[in-house]
């Protein structure tokens, strides 16, 4: 009689089966330990007594600052250590972010690790991975949204505040930030999975994802990855929550057993069809306004992103995109444009680095979708204002991002941006339009560059790198280069590689020039004025009154958190 009350220590364990015919690796969820996988390990032992079971301890505590790439490599090392038993097959099973880690282990074991500075060579056992089982996976990454209940939303918001403190003050990212939607680690993992799946085709592993119908932690848009998970087998489990799906309860037992032990035919008989998967996902505006389940279009050869900047709802992007498509059609190119919006972005939030980072990760998520829909296309980019910052920062954070050609207008990227590190590797060419009277860039981003921020005055001064074409000057202010007169030469650069003329007879406005020269002092004066104003207000409150004021602000913030999407 087989035991079903297996003890799993918090430090992890390797359990030998009767003849080691297969190895199953169980990866626990965030803020859990291997002990949480006790019921699952016992169930696997009763279903498949011949299998070995490896349950590694993962540094998934709330305050963990571990690097997700390093965590994946540590698990690979543990698998290699037990592979001397020569298993015939390997099954990876993960819960929540453990499921995302399982996908990373799969691609990293094949020698693909674009997001890691220390990539491992391909493992000899990588081809034995023939099944990946995901329980309530965060495949597209977590976000704080109205899908969470109010209390969880407050907790996650406070956690994100702590994480931003670690990132911007200590220079260390919390581990959980690697699994945020659009995070570099997650973006690299999704892109690597796309590439490896297309390489292996039918030789790739069967991926089965179980979705709880009452998941109270993860929204369907976080759980179901339409971009890189179109080949998955999705199975709904009625009456099961995010945490409860890892329990082998009467509600989930049959589904878990089928996902782990069932044949492809048995799984195919109960999996959701593509239309049902799309229905539970619920299309969002940042999914390219999809109206049906996404299908890869192999005939599209060019994709052009047209991305707006701050204090702009991006209505102009569709007009420019229409002209870009017209120019592509004249050349016989099959072209698609992406004019998705990250919403109205006011000047105040733009000055906060953690909010800018969220917008960068939005772009990374968009890039993955584009690569999945148009796998044979080269991707180019036209960005205005903050749209230029998004691309530059995305390339810095995620080496997996590759752009054919980029056009910047009203750029807020640093003038000394190190293009030599990215030209020829992540971007093939860049044209930067500089306006005659762009006082917005001259004062704020230009001044912040002098104060050491990662914003800068490339839209006012141009880029220092001689390999970048600076078009000096386009007559007008911050949006001057968005005029229809520039669209034709932008198209020639994007599609034909025809260099844009680097200059004209125009000169920069003398007043704007002076503003740019004094911008550091202007920014410093504004910052000191704001701080001084706050201190003056606080000084007029007594101790008890100040306490009531702080309590009032906390209550207002809590109410906002509870009733709005953050």
Buried (B, 14 or more C-beta within 10 A) or exposed (E): EEEEEBEBEEEBBBBEBEEBBBBBBBBBBBBBBBBBBBBBBBBBBBBBEEBBBBBBBBBBBEEBBBBBBBBBBBBBEBBBEBBEEEBEBBBBBBBBBBBBBBBBBBBBBBEBBBBBEEBBEEBEBBBBBBBBBBBBBBBBBBBBBEBBEEEEBBBBBEBBEEBBEBBEEEEEBBBBBBBBBBBBBBBBBBBBBBBBBEEEEEEBBBBBBBBBEEBEBBBBBBBBBBBBBBEBBBBBBEEBBBBBBBBBBEBBBEBBBBBBBBEEEEBEEEBBEBEEBBEBBEBEEBBBEBEEBBEBBEEBBBBBBBBBBBBBEBEBBEBBBBBBBEBBEEEEBBBBBBBBBBEEBEEEBBBEBBBBBBBBBBBBBBBBBBBBBBBEBBBBBBBBBBBBBBBBBBBBBBBBBBBBBBBBBBBBBBBBBEBEEBBEEBBBBBBBBBBBBBBBBBBBBBBBBBEEBBBBBBBBBBBBBEEBBBBBBBBBBBBBBBEEEBBEBBBBBBBEEEEBEEEEEBEBBEEBBEBBEEBBEBBEEEBEEEEEEEEEEEEEEEEEEEEEEEEEEEEEEBEEBBEEEB
